[in-house]
Amino acid sequence: MIIPLTHGENISEEEKYNQERTPYFDALKDYIESGITTYHVPGHIQGKGAHPEFRDFVKKYGLEADVSQVLGLDDIHQPGTVVKEAQDLAAKAYGADKTYFLINGSSSGNHAMILTVLNPGDKIIIPRNMHRSTTGALIMSGAVPIYVDPAYDYDMQVDHAVTVDTLREALENNPDVKAVMVLSPTYYGAACNLKEIVDLVHSFDKPILVDEAWGPHFHFHPSLPMSATEAGADMCVNSTHKLVGGMCQASMIHVKGERIDKGRLEAVIRMFLSTSPSCLMVASLDMARMNMATNGRQLLDKALELAEWARNEINKVPGLKSYGYEMVGRSGVHGFDGTKLNFTAKDLGYTGYEVEQILRKQYNLQIEMSDLFNCLALITVGHDEKDVQLLVDACRDVANWDRAHVTLSQLQLFYRRKDRPMELPDWPRQVMTPREAFVAEHETIDIKESGGRICAEMITPYPPGIPILRPGDEITDDIVDHISVEIEAGVHIQGAADSTLKTIRVVKNI
């Protein structure tokens, strides 16, 4: 059975508000019962990649195990017994001095890292392609971002990591910054030269924070890029749920060295932790760590082998291309996460969004994400040969499907207005800090008339969750045109008060 992607259509107004309806539960039930094969977070892949003991425990006890803090299960806000022991084991496994468990995802980890090292008015160097959660942290902290541009890939049409030279120039030009934050790896698997970046930032006696949400497995296999803790980063966040078997929202913060005030970090973490934490989620962090520390090399050997086989097979298909280790050496790609299966059908005229829809609707396969040009599937410790074969076989069929609406030929005509074909719009100019613009008096205007105005909200294609516009950015006509193309192509936009994005909030009188 192929499940529908929409629910509640063509029903009467009376039925719409019938309190016996359970639309979300029904959609979730349909999704699970459809027998879908997923290449999407969480990395345990519906339990297949979780440690067998934890998987059997959840199957046996289910809601019985959904308990909060009770006597004997410690206090995640002020751990002293079993939570502390579990966190200490995680720190040892990751080579950190201290590890903290998070149950609000790595978004809360980014919030905690920034609010730990920055006060209102403090400056931080930060790449433009950071996750939207960092913008939220800038709004909450009142810090001032010094944005730097990541390296752009004209082949993939994506941003990779920031380079050492870019950060060196920013540090030299901004001696009063309090910290530097980088993203490594990116959503697409590109890792920066983290060791050299850490050494550079430390030579200026600044702390370096790393959003390593997509790299919780790096520390456990020599073929993967160097982990942030191994590189000596002062703080990093890992999404344990993404690839190594934790439940959704289960993440960790790792601390190393003496530049971080651990007392303040613990106080900040407590502000972002639920006071009714799910002990099942905490247990998944403990089990995921154990599984990686004891079986990680073997499990990742298989995942990397499967992903490389899939890349090779997809590259045999005329019109398809899968990007892999050959990217290493490009600007912003010092290393590559081999579990990321990036592929594109742009030479066949398909947008990434169209390919994702075809895979889901026609083959019951759910990949991680798509953008205008690319698709991304995760090959995790939960996948086997059959799973990967299904995806490769479906990709071979892609050329047989008719294009739905926006084609690459239309996109190419649009982007030829730029200096180079297919180049995305330039990053906008920052006029106000994110906090200043967010709290300023605003007005709502037609987005087509917003060029030159200051954005007062966050406009974010999701995934990957990188804002096109942040509060405080000057809106350009190129960005407005790009947003219209994205929407026509099928992108899902988060953050805007007007979900249709026909209007946009801008700072009033500026």
HUSUL-V133715 format. One record per residue. N is the residue number from 1. SS is DSSP state (H for helix, E for strand, - for the rest). Layout:
n->N ss->SS
n->N ss->SS
This chain:
n->1 ss->-
n->2 ss->-
n->3 ss->-
n->4 ss->-
n->5 ss->-
n->6 ss->-
n->7 ss->-
n->8 ss->-
n->9 ss->-
n->10 ss->-
n->11 ss->-
n->12 ss->-
n->13 ss->H
n->14 ss->H
n->15 ss->H
n->16 ss->H
n->17 ss->-
n->18 ss->-
n->19 ss->-
n->20 ss->-
n->21 ss->-
n->22 ss->-
n->23 ss->H
n->24 ss->H
n->25 ss->H
n->26 ss->H
n->27 ss->H
n->28 ss->H
n->29 ss->H
n->30 ss->H
n->31 ss->H
n->32 ss->H
n->33 ss->H
n->34 ss->-
n->35 ss->-
n->36 ss->-
n->37 ss->E
n->38 ss->E
n->39 ss->E
n->40 ss->-
n->41 ss->-
n->42 ss->-
n->43 ss->-
n->44 ss->-
n->45 ss->-
n->46 ss->-
n->47 ss->-
n->48 ss->-
n->49 ss->-
n->50 ss->-
n->51 ss->-
n->52 ss->H
n->53 ss->H
n->54 ss->H
n->55 ss->H
n->56 ss->H
n->57 ss->H
n->58 ss->H
n->59 ss->H
n->60 ss->H
n->61 ss->H
n->62 ss->H
n->63 ss->H
n->64 ss->H
n->65 ss->H
n->66 ss->-
n->67 ss->-
n->68 ss->-
n->69 ss->-
n->70 ss->-
n->71 ss->-
n->72 ss->-
n->73 ss->-
n->74 ss->-
n->75 ss->-
n->76 ss->-
n->77 ss->-
n->78 ss->-
n->79 ss->-
n->80 ss->-
n->81 ss->-
n->82 ss->H
n->83 ss->H
n->84 ss->H
n->85 ss->H
n->86 ss->H
n->87 ss->H
n->88 ss->H
n->89 ss->H
n->90 ss->H
n->91 ss->H
n->92 ss->H
n->93 ss->H
n->94 ss->H
n->95 ss->-
n->96 ss->-
n->97 ss->-
n->98 ss->E
n->99 ss->E
n->100 ss->E
n->101 ss->E
n->102 ss->E
n->103 ss->-
n->104 ss->-
n->105 ss->H
n->106 ss->H
n->107 ss->H
n->108 ss->H
n->109 ss->H
n->110 ss->H
n->111 ss->H
n->112 ss->H
n->113 ss->H
n->114 ss->H
n->115 ss->H
n->116 ss->H
n->117 ss->H
n->118 ss->-
n->119 ss->-
n->120 ss->-
n->121 ss->-
n->122 ss->-
n->123 ss->E
n->124 ss->E
n->125 ss->E
n->126 ss->E
n->127 ss->E
n->128 ss->-
n->129 ss->-
n->130 ss->-
n->131 ss->-
n->132 ss->H
n->133 ss->H
n->134 ss->H
n->135 ss->H
n->136 ss->H
n->137 ss->H
n->138 ss->H
n->139 ss->H
n->140 ss->H
n->141 ss->H
n->142 ss->-
n->143 ss->-
n->144 ss->E
n->145 ss->E
n->146 ss->E
n->147 ss->E
n->148 ss->E
n->149 ss->-
n->150 ss->-
n->151 ss->-
n->152 ss->E
n->153 ss->E
n->154 ss->-
n->155 ss->-
n->156 ss->-
n->157 ss->-
n->158 ss->E
n->159 ss->E
n->160 ss->-
n->161 ss->-
n->162 ss->-
n->163 ss->-
n->164 ss->H
n->165 ss->H
n->166 ss->H
n->167 ss->H
n->168 ss->H
n->169 ss->H
n->170 ss->H
n->171 ss->H
n->172 ss->H
n->173 ss->H
n->174 ss->-
n->175 ss->-
n->176 ss->-
n->177 ss->-
n->178 ss->-
n->179 ss->E
n->180 ss->E
n->181 ss->E
n->182 ss->E
n->183 ss->E
n->184 ss->-
n->185 ss->-
n->186 ss->-
n->187 ss->-
n->188 ss->-
n->189 ss->-
n->190 ss->E
n->191 ss->E
n->192 ss->-
n->193 ss->-
n->194 ss->H
n->195 ss->H
n->196 ss->H
n->197 ss->H
n->198 ss->H
n->199 ss->H
n->200 ss->H
n->201 ss->H
n->202 ss->H
n->203 ss->H
n->204 ss->-
n->205 ss->-
n->206 ss->-
n->207 ss->E
n->208 ss->E
n->209 ss->E
n->210 ss->E
n->211 ss->E
n->212 ss->-
n->213 ss->H
n->214 ss->H
n->215 ss->H
n->216 ss->-
n->217 ss->-
n->218 ss->H
n->219 ss->H
n->220 ss->H
n->221 ss->-
n->222 ss->-
n->223 ss->-
n->224 ss->-
n->225 ss->-
n->226 ss->-
n->227 ss->-
n->228 ss->H
n->229 ss->H
n->230 ss->H
n->231 ss->H
n->232 ss->-
n->233 ss->-
n->234 ss->-
n->235 ss->E
n->236 ss->E
n->237 ss->E
n->238 ss->E
n->239 ss->-
n->240 ss->H
n->241 ss->H
n->242 ss->H
n->243 ss->H
n->244 ss->-
n->245 ss->-
n->246 ss->-
n->247 ss->-
n->248 ss->-
n->249 ss->-
n->250 ss->-
n->251 ss->E
n->252 ss->E
n->253 ss->E
n->254 ss->E
n->255 ss->E
n->256 ss->-
n->257 ss->-
n->258 ss->-
n->259 ss->-
n->260 ss->-
n->261 ss->-
n->262 ss->H
n->263 ss->H
n->264 ss->H
n->265 ss->H
n->266 ss->H
n->267 ss->H
n->268 ss->H
n->269 ss->H
n->270 ss->H
n->271 ss->H
n->272 ss->H
n->273 ss->-
n->274 ss->-
n->275 ss->-
n->276 ss->-
n->277 ss->-
n->278 ss->-
n->279 ss->H
n->280 ss->H
n->281 ss->H
n->282 ss->H
n->283 ss->H
n->284 ss->H
n->285 ss->H
n->286 ss->H
n->287 ss->H
n->288 ss->H
n->289 ss->H
n->290 ss->H
n->291 ss->H
n->292 ss->H
n->293 ss->H
n->294 ss->H
n->295 ss->H
n->296 ss->H
n->297 ss->H
n->298 ss->H
n->299 ss->H
n->300 ss->H
n->301 ss->H
n->302 ss->H
n->303 ss->H
n->304 ss->H
n->305 ss->H
n->306 ss->H
n->307 ss->H
n->308 ss->H
n->309 ss->H
n->310 ss->H
n->311 ss->H
n->312 ss->H
n->313 ss->H
n->314 ss->H
n->315 ss->-
n->316 ss->-
n->317 ss->-
n->318 ss->-
n->319 ss->-
n->320 ss->-
n->321 ss->E
n->322 ss->E
n->323 ss->E
n->324 ss->-
n->325 ss->H
n->326 ss->H
n->327 ss->H
n->328 ss->-
n->329 ss->-
n->330 ss->-
n->331 ss->-
n->332 ss->-
n->333 ss->-
n->334 ss->-
n->335 ss->E
n->336 ss->E
n->337 ss->-
n->338 ss->-
n->339 ss->-
n->340 ss->E
n->341 ss->E
n->342 ss->E
n->343 ss->E
n->344 ss->E
n->345 ss->-
n->346 ss->H
n->347 ss->H
n->348 ss->H
n->349 ss->-
n->350 ss->-
n->351 ss->-
n->352 ss->H
n->353 ss->H
n->354 ss->H
n->355 ss->H
n->356 ss->H
n->357 ss->H
n->358 ss->H
n->359 ss->H
n->360 ss->H
n->361 ss->H
n->362 ss->H
n->363 ss->H
n->364 ss->-
n->365 ss->E
n->366 ss->E
n->367 ss->E
n->368 ss->-
n->369 ss->E
n->370 ss->E
n->371 ss->-
n->372 ss->-
n->373 ss->-
n->374 ss->E
n->375 ss->E
n->376 ss->E
n->377 ss->E
n->378 ss->E
n->379 ss->-
n->380 ss->-
n->381 ss->-
n->382 ss->-
n->383 ss->-
n->384 ss->-
n->385 ss->H
n->386 ss->H
n->387 ss->H
n->388 ss->H
n->389 ss->H
n->390 ss->H
n->391 ss->H
n->392 ss->H
n->393 ss->H
n->394 ss->H
n->395 ss->H
n->396 ss->H
n->397 ss->H
n->398 ss->H
n->399 ss->H
n->400 ss->H
n->401 ss->-
n->402 ss->-
n->403 ss->-
n->404 ss->-
n->405 ss->-
n->406 ss->-
n->407 ss->-
n->408 ss->H
n->409 ss->H
n->410 ss->H
n->411 ss->H
n->412 ss->H
n->413 ss->H
n->414 ss->H
n->415 ss->H
n->416 ss->-
n->417 ss->-
n->418 ss->-
n->419 ss->-
n->420 ss->-
n->421 ss->-
n->422 ss->-
n->423 ss->-
n->424 ss->-
n->425 ss->-
n->426 ss->-
n->427 ss->-
n->428 ss->-
n->429 ss->-
n->430 ss->E
n->431 ss->-
n->432 ss->-
n->433 ss->-
n->434 ss->H
n->435 ss->H
n->436 ss->H
n->437 ss->H
n->438 ss->H
n->439 ss->H
n->440 ss->-
n->441 ss->-
n->442 ss->E
n->443 ss->E
n->444 ss->E
n->445 ss->E
n->446 ss->E
n->447 ss->H
n->448 ss->H
n->449 ss->H
n->450 ss->-
n->451 ss->-
n->452 ss->-
n->453 ss->-
n->454 ss->E
n->455 ss->E
n->456 ss->-
n->457 ss->-
n->458 ss->-
n->459 ss->E
n->460 ss->E
n->461 ss->E
n->462 ss->-
n->463 ss->-
n->464 ss->-
n->465 ss->-
n->466 ss->E
n->467 ss->E
n->468 ss->E
n->469 ss->E
n->470 ss->-
n->471 ss->-
n->472 ss->-
n->473 ss->E
n->474 ss->E
n->475 ss->-
n->476 ss->-
n->477 ss->H
n->478 ss->H
n->479 ss->H
n->480 ss->H
n->481 ss->H
n->482 ss->H
n->483 ss->H
n->484 ss->H
n->485 ss->H
n->486 ss->H
n->487 ss->H
n->488 ss->H
n->489 ss->H
n->490 ss->-
n->491 ss->-
n->492 ss->-
n->493 ss->E
n->494 ss->E
n->495 ss->-
n->496 ss->-
n->497 ss->-
n->498 ss->-
n->499 ss->-
n->500 ss->-
n->501 ss->-
n->502 ss->-
n->503 ss->E
n->504 ss->E
n->505 ss->E
n->506 ss->E
n->507 ss->E
n->508 ss->-
n->509 ss->-
n->510 ss->-
